[in-house]
Amino acid sequence: MNIAVLMGGISPERNVSINGGLSVAKALKEKGHNVIAIDPALGKNGKINNFELINMTVFPDIEELMKFDTKKYIECVNSELFDDIDIAFIVLHGINGEDGKIQALLELRGIPYTGSGIKASSVAIDKLSSKMLFLAAGISTPAWSVIRKKDYDNYELFEEIRSELGYKLVIKPNNQGSTVGITIVNDGNLDDIHQGILTAAKYSDVILVEQYIEGREITVGVLNGEALPVIEIIPSEGFYDYNHKYSKGKTQYICPAELSEDIEEFTQSLAVSAYNVLDCKGVARADFRLSEEGQPFLLELNTIPGFTETSLVPMAAKEVELDFADLCEELVNLALNKNSEKEEDE
């Protein structure tokens, strides 16, 4: 089978995406497929021939990303690179990859692709929209307030938010992953809140300020509507930020997590519910905070989670005896089945 593995792209998660994409390409080659690695940010010249992993511990700054042109995505998908492609395996993260845009281009070109469709992708990356859907479905998520451009310097509003949500807050961009642009304010200092909003505003016009949930960090992968084992994430210090995600030895992962059976099953059921609420396909990952009282709060659902051999979803899949190459093959098969069902419906 001719498979295009899409990686890189134009988001702060570019480096993570390249490493994940190269891992997937290698695995699919081992399965006997004809694989072409493509970076759509490079347009018709996006074919990657140099299969070398890069440093994930840093992410591109805004100035570096601004050198890319999103029109190159259209050029790339419309180029001869895709002429004989049977399916695209998407390992693009964040905006311009996980938000429905590349999915729309592939659909226009008539190329099946792995993972969720346009609608699920665009809603899942929009934290505000997805949180409202989760609440409507009875899935607990941390209380939040929204900050827009006109209120970036509104200290009176900051005081109101602090009074409503508490003195420990999480400030994040509305549409980023890998904890890019996130600040945790521990003591409700208004200047710190202001600075956190300005940091998040570098990546999104819409900012979420969330109540901080004291407790444990856990995550649940969902594969084709079935929950994988729960993983607990324990950073060496501070919180599970970009540095702890991608620096070796900075975080301990416990899989399966040491939870009571009822909490484990309840959290898995919430992950599957969130997956279904957004109409996800293939694989997704639900991230939670587990409160000190044992209540899981859903933070977000990622439709294209990290995908190196040591990433969280592959780690959980391995626990159920599905190795990385088999997991990649399974996602290809699910995507082809999804496309066949769609053609039958039409």
Secondary structure, 3 states (H helix, E strand, C coil): CEEEEECCCCCCCHHHHHHHHHHHHHHHHHCCCEEEEECHHHHHHCEECCCCCCCCCCCCCHHHHCCCCCHHHHHHHCCHHHCCCCEEEECCCCCCCCCCHHHHHHHHHCCCECCCCHHHHHHHHCHHHHHHHHHHCCCCCCCEEEECHHHCCCHHHHHHHHHHHCCCEEEEECCCCCCCCCEEECCCCHHHHHHHHHHHCCCCCCEEEEECCCEEEEEEEEECCEEEEEEEEEECCCCCCHHHHHCCCCEEEECCCCCCHHHHHHHHHHHHHHHHHCCCCCEEEEEEEEECCCCEEEEEEECCCCCCCCCHHHHHHHHCCCCHHHHHHHHHHHHHHHHHHHHHHC
